[in-house]
Amino acid sequence: MKMTPFVIVTGSTLILFGVILANIAAPSWVFRPLPSANAAPYTPLQLEGRALYVKNGCVYCHSQETRPMDWGVGSGEAAQPGDYAYDSPHLIGSSRTGPDLFREGGYHTDDWHWAHFENPRYTRPQSIMPSFKYIRGHERSALIAYVQCLGGRRGESRAEEQGSLKPRLIAYYAKGPADNVAYLNKTIPKQWLEMPNPVPASPGSIERGRVVYAAFCTGCHGAYGDGRGAAKPYLNPPPMDFTLVQASGANPSSGQRGFHFNPSKNKVSTLNNGAIYYAVLYGLPGSAMPAFKGQLESEKIWDVGNYIGASFMAWKKQEYKGRYDELARSWDFVPCSAVRVAQTNAGRNTQKWQTQGRHPG
């Protein structure tokens, strides 16, 4: 056959449409997997949030496909065809500028997501994600509902567990630091409370911990460790104020065990490095404190514990003689819904704290 322009154009067109038919149209006709055991149909609120997720281009940076080799959120649970049975179209995506979200549900609390959408730097100081603060009220609640259902039934179960644990954490936070930390210590396995820090609190370890703290912790706990980070107005219970907590781990200079405070006698709450390590590794379910086990190596977690203890919790071996009046009273706890937080006030306060170097009492 003579290769005339007509033959070339016609043949190329037929090949193009054949490829489209075989790779795009045909699979939608013949590939209809049954829902997996973990797949769950969307609620109307979740569907509304899914539409917002698509409308605002979230799929351009976040994939929804956990691969067998992935490490982090959802690791060990590779995506199955039946997991997408209720997705039309699927939102697998083709880029991971941000983390994969396929198993995201329940790994963070609703209030963490609310602060994250307001300004991602509030919860992840080094995030490059843009702010979505223009998504407000009901629409943001719908978007959060969609993100919290990612991961199917297991994701929704994790999110429900987070919500069920939150009221007790809020109640103990309101009682003050001693009662709050005593309760938190009860939620941590005993062996972790008794575990010494294998990494000496050397100047190098403390400096490395400072770098880790600045990259992961300042948004919530603040640059001064007082729990007054930019995310605080959106979180309930608020972040831990380390300046009202004393360290009871190893002495930084000698490596010996430090003085163990008696909360009932001295009205001082205590944390050791083992408890800090456990909280950083696994998070505090029910609070906005997430698990960092997929992001931080073991030594970095010990280093950040050394930094927190040395910089904010005043490593001591002598009896505490500090601000009993402040330690005895409840923390400055004001229940608030993230929906009702005035962004202008939050921004104004944050700016004032940064410029004046102090916090409103």
N, C-alpha and C positions, 0 to 999 in steps of 0.2 A: 504494500500500500504506500502510495506516495504521501510523504509528510507535508501536506499543505497546511497553511495557517488554520483552515477550518478544522482539519483533523486534529491538530495540536490543541486548539482551544476546546473542542468537544471532548477529546480524551482527558485533558486536564480537569475539565469540569466534572466529568463522570467519576474520576478518581477522587476528587475533593468530596463530592457528595457521598461516595462509597465509604470513605474514611469517617465522615460525620455520622452516617447511618450505623456503621459497625461499632463506633466507639462512644457515641452519645445517645442516639435514639434507641438502638437495639437493647442495650443493657436495661433501660427503663421499662422495656416491654417484657423481657424475659427474666430479669433478676429482681425477684421480689422475696427477700429473705423473711422468714418468720421472726417475730420479736424474740430477742434473747430473754433469758430469765431475769436479767437485770434491767431491760428496757421498760420504760413506763410512758404512757401517753401524757401529753402536755395538758395542763389546766388552762383555762382562758387567760389567767394572769400571766402564766409562763409564755403562752403564745404571743401575748402583747409585748412581753419583754424580748422574746426572740425577734420580733419585727423591729424593735428598737436596736437590737444588737446588729442586725443586718443594715438598717438604715444609717447607722452611725459608723459603719465601716470597720467594726471590731474584727471581722473575719480577715481583713487584710493583714493584721499583725498577729492574731491568735489562731492557731490551728485547733482542730478538735479530732485528733487521732493519736491515741497513745500507742506507740510502737513497742515491740518486745525489748528493744535496746534502750528505751528511755529510762532515765533515772530522775526521781523527784515525785511530784504529785501524780498519783495513779500508776506508779511503777509496779510492775508485776501483774498488771491488768491490761493486757494488750486489747485494743479495740477489736470487736467481732462484727461481722456483717449485720447480725440481728440487732446490734446496739443502735443502728440507724433506721430501724423499721418505721419509726414515727417521724423521721426527718424528710421533708420534701420542700425544697431541695436540701441535701446535706450541706453542712458547713465545715467540711474537713479543712479547707483552706490550703494554701500552698506556701505559706511563709510563717516563720516563728521569730518575728521581731520581738514579740512578747512570749511569755510561757504558754505551753499548750493548756487548754482549758477543758479537755474532754472529761476529766475526772475531778473538776474543781469543786463541785458541790460539797459543802460542809467542811471544807478545809479552812475556811475563814468564817467568822460570824457576820451577820447582816450589818451590824454597825461598822465593822471593818470595811466592808464593801462600800458602805455609804461614804465613809471618809475617803476611801480610795477613788471613788468617782468624783468626789468634790475636788480633790487634788492628789494624784498618785504619789507625789512627794511626801504627803502627810504620813503614809504608811510604808512607802519604800523610797527613802531619800534619794536614791540614785536612779529612779525610774525615768524613762524617756517618754512614757505614755502621756498624751495630752490630757488636760482637765476636761471633764464632762459635767461641770457644775451647772451648765444650762439645762441639763436633764434633771428636773426637780419633782418633788412631791410624788404623786401616784406613778408617774412614768419611771422615776428612779426605783421605786419599790418594785415595779414590774420587771425592770431590768435585773435587779438583784434576785428576784424570784426565779428568773430564767437561769442566771449563773448558778444559783444554789441547787438547781435540778440537774445540772450537768454531772454525769456520773450515774444517771439512772436511779434505780431504787436505792442503791447503796449511798449515792450522793445525797439523796433526799433524807435518808436515815441519819447520815452524819449531821446534816443541817438541823434536823429535828432534835438530835441529841444536844447540839450546841445551844439551841433555844431552851431546852429543859434544864440545863445546868446553870444558865445565866442568873435566874432569880436568887439562888443561894449565894452566888459570888457577889451579887450586888448587896445582899443583906449583910454579909460579913465585911465587905468593904466599908459600909456605913458605920460599923462598930468601931473602926479605928485600926491603926496598923498592927498593934499587938494581937488582937483577936483575928484580924484578917490573915496575917502571916501564919499564925498558929493553925488556922484552918487549912491554909494552902499546904502547910507542911504535912498535914494529915492525909492529903491526897497524893503525896509522893511516897513511893516505896521506902521502907525504913533503910534498906541498904544504901540508897542514894543519899539519905540524910547523914549517914555515918561515913560516907566516902570521902577520903582526903583528896586534895587536888594533886595529881601527879606532876603537874607543870609548876615549877617554882615561880613565885611572884617576883620575878626579876624585872629590872627596868625594861628589858627587851620584850618580855611577855606583856607587861602593862602597856607598852607602846603599841604592840600588835593588837592588843585588845581594844585600844582606843580607836584604831583604824576600823576594826570590825564594828564597834559600837556606832561610829559615825555613819557607816554605810548601811546599817540595818536597824538601829535602835532609836536614833534621835527623833524620828518623826513622832513616836508615841511617848517615849520616856524623857525626851528633852535633852538638850546639850549638857545640862547640869544634873541630869539623873533624878530630877524632882517630879517626873511624871507630867510635866507641863509642855509636852511637845505639841506641835500644831494639830495633831489628830485628837487631842484630849476632848475638845468640846463635842465630838461626835461619838465617843466611846463610852459604854456603860457596861460594867464598871470601868472607871478611868484607869489609866496605866499606873503601874507601881511607882511610888515615890521612894527611891532608894535612900534619900537623905534622912528619912525617918526610920530606916532599918539598919541595924548594926550587923557587921560581919562576925561570924563565929567559926571561921575556918582557920587555916594555917596562918601564922604570923609571917608577913612578907619578908622580914629581915632574917629570921632564924629558921623558918620552915617548920616551926613547932606549932602545935595546936593553940588556937587563940582562946581568950576568955569566953566562956559560955554564959551568956546573959540569962537571967531568969525572968521571963515575961511577966509572970504573976507578981514577982517581987519588985522588979525595977520598972515595969511598964514599958519595956523595950522589946520590940519584935526582932527576931534574929533569923538570918539566912546563912547557910554555908554554901560553899562552892558546889557541892554535890547537888543541892537543891536547885541552884541556878543552872547547872549543866542540864539537869533533867527538864527544867522548864523551857530552856532554849531548844533542847533536842526534840521534845514531844509537844511543846506548847502547853497552854492552860485551857483545856476545853471549856467552853462557855464564855470565855473572855476573848478579847481581840488579839491576845498573844498567840501567834501561830507557831507551828512546828518548823524548825529550821534544819531538820535532820537531812534533808535533801540538798541543802545549800551550803552548810558550813561543816568543815572537817572537824574532827574531835579536838585537835589542838587549838583551833580558833575559838571553840566554845570555852575551853578552859581559860584561854587568854582573856576573853571578854569578861569572864567571871573574875579574874584577877583585877582587871581594870575597874569593874564596878565596885569591887570590895575596897580597893585602894583609893579610888577617887571619890566615891559617893558614900560608902558605908563606914568609912573611918576605921580601918583595921585597928583593933585595940586589944590590950591584955588587961587593962585596969577596969575597975567598975565604972559604969556609965554615969556621968554627972551632967548630962545635957539638958535639953529643954523639956522637962517633965510636963509642963503645962500644955505644950503642944502635942506631946506624945500621948498624953492621957485622954485628950478629947478626940472626938471623931474627926476623920479627915473631912476636908471641905468638899463634901459630896452633895451635888445638886442633880437629882434625876432629870434627865432631859431626853427627848426624842430627837433623833438626828434630823427628823423632818422639820422640827421647830427651831433648829439652831440658826441664828442670824449670821450669815457669812460675813457681813460687814463688821460686826462686833468681834468675831473670831479673828479676822484679819487685822483689825485695829489693835486688839490685845497682843497678838503675836508680834506685831511690829513694835509695840511699846516695850515688851519684855526684851526684845533683841537690842533695842537702842538704849534702854536704861540699865540693862543688866540685872534687873530684879523682876519680881512677880507681884502682882496685886494680891494682898492678903485677903 
